[in-house]
Amino acid sequence: MHDLIHDLSISVGGKFFHSLEVGNGNKIPKTTRHLSCDVANVDVALSTVEKESLRALVVKNMNSSQQMTETHINTLMLSKCLRVLSIRGFTNLEELPDSIGELIHLRYLDLSSTNIERLPESLCKLHNLQTLKLEHCQFLTLLPNSMQDLVNLRHLDVSGTSLREMPKGIGKLKNLQFLSDFVISKNEGAKIEEIGGLPSLCKYLGIWNLESVSKSNEALEAKMMHKNRLETLMFKWTRDEDTINSQNEGDILDKLQPHSNLKRLTIDGYRGTRFPDWLDHSSYHNMVYLRLLDCKNCCMLPSLGQLPSLKELIIQGLDSMVSIGPEFYKTLDSSSETLTPFASLESLEFRFMYSWENWSSQGMEAFPKLQRLRMYFCCELTGDLPKSQQHLALEVDQCPALLNRCIPESVEDLTIKYSCECDSLPSFSSDTFSNLKHLKIIGEYGGVKCFPEDGLLTASLNSLELDDFSCLETLDCEVFRSMTSLEQVTIKRCPMLDKMTVERLAASVRSHIKIEACDLIQAEEVPHLTNVHVSPYYV
């Protein structure tokens, strides 16, 4: 399909489009107006075409060894009538010459994935420029001071850069429709109020350095409520301070309330003690994705169960959170009584909640569509996990107390990661896991030398994987004989494993065993296996 599209574009472009690559020996018609070439051919190509006729030039970096030299750059600058210039991917490119400002007809400039450290002020003479792509220019720390002169700029992508601030006056770019990131200045650059001067922003916006906002009325001037074309929004605080006015922090975030059309929201590093009331308002009927990251002072979650369309929720690093109760599901007012909490949620993830001790729903019916539940480093957590009407995939990482609690019957896929010196594993019997089909256990269970114990595994299992059992010596396959549904067994990184009673396995399982990075096991030592995959390497 790619070749067909390529051929079609060549056919339509006719004599005005030409693609020249290394070694293809193609002659370039002088009538060429749109040229794509490898950097090794750029000098030859530009010496052949009529520079006054050339409108678009895409210089490709075909492999990492190719470099954009100063000679190449100076040659490019001679094409004064260019509308499109792309020189992305050249990691040796660290700066542009001042002569870039002479390409006054340029409308599209792509410098992405280069090592440019600075852009010359002359770039701001490109008054016709509409698109400037600087994504993944990781060494770029500042934009030119006169960016406001790019009056026709519509698309500015600075994602993946190291910008310290936006230049003052950037809020005057009234035609700007896409701005990947706005970095609030701590000094003399652009403040958050300048976002209010960009009424047409759409798709995505990340706002960084929110700790530099000192008053809530400054946040209000950003006019986030008016930006109805934004779909994805990130609020990011990047520096912790010893003295924080939590009330002021809360007021600032409150005044940053986005338009109800928003679909995806991330709040990262917020320093207040409570989330704003707008966050759990059901008017955000388009919200499908929400992340609350490292909001270390917040001790209570809003009633996120009221977001009717929310499909994915990630909560991480809320160090002050001790308990989650019914308030997480719905507010206490009567208007929410008829709503099923988390009616659309499919994926729920908690990470690094070190102080979290209790999760209680008080029997509340919720999560009717939940498919994935991930619990990472919730070391003190107890309480029952939420139930789901769907087949549930559960991942538990470093949450030892949870393994002894009530696991939802809907769990079909279970992954456990845990390191300990215990000599036995939790029970995965039919009494606890009546619907479990796939079990994966990862971790240094230092005391476990023989697996499995009788009655440990449920008969419903289809697949079993053991990974990184440092002291496991024996895999007793006798227990597997009663597991008539078992189809796949995978053993990884068990360096002490030297005994497998595989002759006791059902024939259907013998042909579906994978053994990886188990130093003492060799294929010839397990003759009862057919089509066995034994590898000394961890894949």
N, C-alpha and C positions, 0 to 999 in steps of 0.2 A: 504494500500500500504506500509506503514511504517513497519508493522508486516511482510509482505512478504519479504521485503528487509532484515529485521533483520534475518528472518529464513534462507534466502538464504546465508547470510554471515556466519551464524553459520554452515550451511551445507558445504560450501566451506572451511571454516576454519578447520572443523573437530576437531580432537583431539588437534590441536595446538592453538585454540582460545577458550577463556572461559569468560563468563560474569557472575559476582557474585553480586547480589544485596541484600539489607537488607531482612532478613527473608526467602530467597528462599531455604536455606539449601542445595544448590548444593555442591557436592564434586568437588574439583578442581583436574583434572588429573595432575600428576607430569610432564607430557610432554607438559603442557601449555607453549606457547611462547608469546602469546598476551593475556593480561589480562585486563579486565575492571571490576572495583568493586567500591562499595560504601566505603566511608572513614571509616565507622564503621567496615568494614570487612578487611581492608587493612592489619592489623597485622596478622590475621589468614591466609589470602590468601598468603602472602609472606612467611609465615612459612611452607606452604604446597608445593609450587612449587619449582622447582630447580632453584635457583637464577642465576646459570650460563647459563641456557637455556632461561630465560625470556628476550624478546627483546622489548616488548611494554607494557606500563602500563598507563592506564587511570583511575585516581581516581576521582570519581564523588561526587559532593556536591548536594545531593538529596533535601535538604531543608536548609533554612537559619540558622537553629539552629546547624547544624553540624560544627565541627571545625577540622582543621588540627593541631594536637598537635606536640610538639617537638619530642615526641616519634615516631609519625607517620613519620615525616621527616627523623629522624635518621634511621628508618627501610627502607625507600625508598632508602637511600644512600647505602645500602648494595647490591643492585642489580647492580653490576658493569658492566654487559654486555648490559644494556638497550640501545636501539637505539631511543626509543620514550618515553617521559615522559610528561604527562599532569596532572597538579594539579590546574586547573583554578577554579575561583569562591570562593575561601576560603578567606573571608574578614578578618579573624584573622591572616592570614599568613603575617608577617611583614618582615621576612628576611630568607635567605637561609644559611645553614652552609657552611663553607669553603670546606667541603668534596664533594660538588657538582662538584668540579674540578676533582674528581676521576672517574667520569662517562665518561671516555675518548672516549667511543664508541657512545655517544649520538649525534643524528642527528636532533632531533626535541624536543624542550622544550617549553611548553605552561604554562605561569604563569599569564595569563590574569585575570583581575577582582579580583586580590588579593590586599592586602594593603602593599605590599612590598615597603620599603623605600629605600633600597640600595641593590645592587647586589655585591657579593664578587668578588675580583679580580681573585680568583681562577677559576671563570666561564670562563675566557679567556684561560684556558688550554684545553678547549673542541674544539680541532682543527678540529674535524669532524662535528661540529655543522653546520647545514644548515638552520634551521628555529628557530627563537627566537621570541615568541609572548608575548608582554607585554602590550597589549591594555587594557585601562581602569585601569591601575595600577596608580590610581590618586595621590598617595603619593610619587611616584618615581620621584626624582629630578635630579639624575645623573646616568650615565652609567659608568661602570668600565673604568679606564684609558687605559687599554690594549686591548680595543675592536678590534684594528687592527690585533691582533693575531688570531682572528677567521677567518682564511684565506678562509674557505669554506662556510662562511655565505652567503646565498642567499636571505633570507627573514627576515626582521626586522620590526616588527610592534610596534610602540611606541605611537599610537594614543590614546588620552585620558589620557596621563600621564601629569606630571608637570615638565618635563625636562627643566632645565635652559640653557643647552647647550649640544652640541654633543662633545664627547671626541676628542682630537687632534689625527690625524692619521686615522680617520674613512674613509677618502678618499682612503686609500690603500686597501680597501675591493673590489677588482676588480671583484669578482664574484657576488656582491650584485645586485640582480634584483628587489627587492621590498624594498623600504624604505618609510614608511608612512609619516614621518616628519623629517626635518632637522632643528635643532634649532641652529642658528648662535651664536657663543660665543661672549660675550661682554668682555671677559677676555683672558684666556690662552687656551681656548678650540679650537674647529674646526671653521675655517673661511669659508666664502662662496666658496672660491676657491677650497675647497676639494670636492665639488659636481662635479667639472670637472673630478675628478679621478674615477667617478662611471659611466662608459659609458653605462652600460646595464640596467639602471633603467627603469622600465615599470609600467604601470597602473597609480598609483597615487603618487604624491609627494606634501607635504606642506612645504614651506620654511618660517620659522619664524624669527623674530627679524631682519628684513631687515634694520631697523634704525641703526644697528651696522655696516653696509657697508658704508665706508667713501668715496670710490673712484669708479668711473664707471669701471675702468680696473679690479678691483676685481670682479665685477659682470660678466664681460666678461669671466673671467677665469672659471666661473661655466659651461660654454659651453652648455647652455640650448638649443641652436639651434641644437646641435648634438643629442639630446635625442629624437629620432624619435619613441620610443616605449611608451613614456608617453602619457596617454589619459586624465588625470585630473591633474590640477596644481593649487596650491594656493600660492599667494604671500601675506605675512602678516607682517605688521608693528605693533609693540605692544606698542610703547611708543611715546607720544607727547613731543616735545621740543619747547621752546619759540623761539629759533633761528634756522631757517631752510633755507638752501640754496636750493631754489626750482629748480634752474637750475641743480644743482648736483643731486638732487632727480630724476629729469626727465631723466638725463643721465644714472643713475643707472638702472631704469626700462627699458629704451631703450635697454641697453646691456643685459637684461634678456629675450630678445625675444625668445620665444619657437619655436619648430619645427612646421611646418604647419600641422602635423598630429593631433595636439591637438584637443580634443573634448569638454572639460569642463575647464573653467578658472574662478578663483576668485581673485580679487585684493582688499585687505582689509587694510584700514588705510594708503594708499599711501598719501604722504605729498607734492607732487609736485603740480603745478598749471595747468598742461595740461597732457593729456595722450599721450603715444608715438604713432608715426605714424603707427607702425605695428599692433596696436590693431584693426583698422578698415579695414585691408587689405583683399581683397576678396580671397587671396590665402589661408586663413584659411577656406577652404571649408568643413572641418569636424566639425567645431565648432558648437555645438548644445546648449550649456549652458554657460551663462556669468553672473557673479555677480560683480558689482562695489560697494563696501561697505565703508562708512565712509571716503571717499577721500575728506576731508573737504576743501581743498584749490583749488580744481578743479572748474573752473567757466564755462567750456564748455565741452560738450560731443563729442566724436569722431563720425564719420559717421558710426554708427553701422548697419545702414540699408543695408550696402554693404556686410555683412556676409551672404552668400547665404543659409546656412543650419541652421542658428540660430533658435532654437525653444523656448527657455526660456531665458528671460532677466530680471534681478533684479537690480535695482539701488536704493541705500539707503544712506542717510546721507551726500549728497553733499551740505554742508552748504553754499558754495559760488555760487551755481547755481541759477541764477535769471531767465534766459530765455532759452527755447529750441526752436530752429528754424529749417529751412531747412537743416542746416549742420548736424543735427542728422540723416537725411535720406540718404543723398548721398553727395559726394564731388562735387566741382564745375567743375572738369575736364570732358571732353567730353566722356571719356571711361566709365563712370558710367551712361550715359544717358539712355541706354537701359535696365538697371537693375531695377526691381521693388523693392523698398525698403522694407526690412523685409519680403522677399518673403516666408519664411518658419516659421515665428514667430507665436507661438500658445499661449504663455503666457507672459504677460508684467506686471511688478510690480514696482511701485515707493513707497518708504517708507521714512518718516521723512525728507522731502525736505522742510524745514521750510522757506527758502528764495525764493523758486520758485514761480514766479508770472505769467509767461506767457508761453503758449505752442502753437506754431503756425507752421502749416505745409504748409501754403500758398496754400492750395488746392491740395497738392501733393497726388497722389494715392499711397497707401501703405497698409501694413498689410492685405493681401488678405486671410490669414489663421488664423487670430487672434481669439482665443476662450475665453480667460480669461484676464481681465484687472483689476488690483488691485491698488487702490490709497489710501495710508495710510498717514495721517498727512501731507498733502500738503495744509496747512491751507490758504495760500495766492493765490493759483493757480486759474487763470481764463483762458479762452480760450476754444475752442472746443476740445472735446476728439476725438481720431482717429476713423475712420469708419472701419468697417470690413464686408467682404462678408459672414462671418460665423455667426451662432447664438452665440451671445456674452454674457458671464457672467461677470457682472461688480460689483466690491466691492468698496465702498466708505466709508472711515473711517476718521472722523474729517477733512473733506474737504468741509466746508459749501458753499463756492462760487461755487463749481462745480454743486451743485444741482439746481442752477438757470441758468445754461448754456445749450448749445445744447447737448443733450445726443444722441448718435448714435441710429438710428432706429433699428439696428440689436440686441439691448439689449433684451434678453429674460429672463435673470436671474439677479435680482438686489438685492444687499445687502447693506444697509446703516447703518452705525454706527456713531452716533453723539449725544453729550450731550449739551443741551441748555435749556434756560428757555422760549423759544418761545411758544406761545399758538396755533400755527398751523403748519402743515406739508407742505412740498412742494407738488405740484400737480403731481400725477401719472396718469393723464388722457390720453385718447386715442390720443389726439393731440400731446403729447410728447412721449408717449410710446406705439406706435401702435402694437408692437409685444411682449410686456411684458407678461410673463406667470407666473413667480415666483418672489414674492416680500417679502423681509425680512427686517424689520426695528428694529434696536437695539439701545437703548440709552435712557437717562433720559430726555425725552421731558417734562420738568417740568410743562409747562403750558397747555398741551393737556389733557383735561378732557373727551372729547367725540370723538369717532372715529367710522366711517369715516365721513367726510363732503361730501355732495352731489357733484358729479363731480370730486372728488379727485382721484378715482381709475378707471383704464381702464377696460373695459368689457372683455378684453382678458385674465385676470388673471386666472390661474389654482390653485394657492396656495398663501396664505397670512400668514405671521407670524409677530406678534408683541412681542417684548421682552424688559422688563425693562422700562415700562412706569410708572413712580412712582406716577403720579397723575391721571391716567386714571380711570374714574368712570363708564362710559357707553360705551358699544359696541352696536351701532345702526345697526342692521342687515337688516333694511329696504333697505339700499343702495345695499345690496348684491343680492336683488331679480332680478335686471337687469343684473347681472353678470352671464350669463348662463354657462360660462365655469368654474366657481369656484367649486373646488372639495375638498379643504382642507383648514381649518382655524386653526391656532395654536396661543394660547395666553400664554405667559410666564411672570412671575415676574411682575405682575401688582397688587400690594397689595391693591389698593383702588378700584379695579373693583368690583362692586356689582350689576350691572344691565346689562342684556343681553337680547335683544329682539329677542330671538332665534325662537320664533314662526313665525317670518317673513322669516325665512330661507327656501330655497328650501329643499325638503326632501333629495336630494342627498348630500347636504352639512351637514345636521344635524348629519349624521352618521359618519362624518369625522372631528370632532372637538376635539382638544386637549387643555386642560387647565392645566397648571403646575404652582405651587407656586403662586397662586392667592388666598390669605388667606380668602377672603370674599365669594368665590364661592364654593359651595358644590354641589355634584352630584344630590342630592335630590331636590335642588332648581332650577334645569333646567330640568323639567320633559319632555319637548318637544324634548329632545335629545335622540337618540338611539345610543347605542354603543359608547357613549361619554367617553373619557378618562380624568378624573379629578384627578390630583395628587397634594398633598401639597408640593411636592418636585420639585426642578429644576433638570432636566435631561440634 
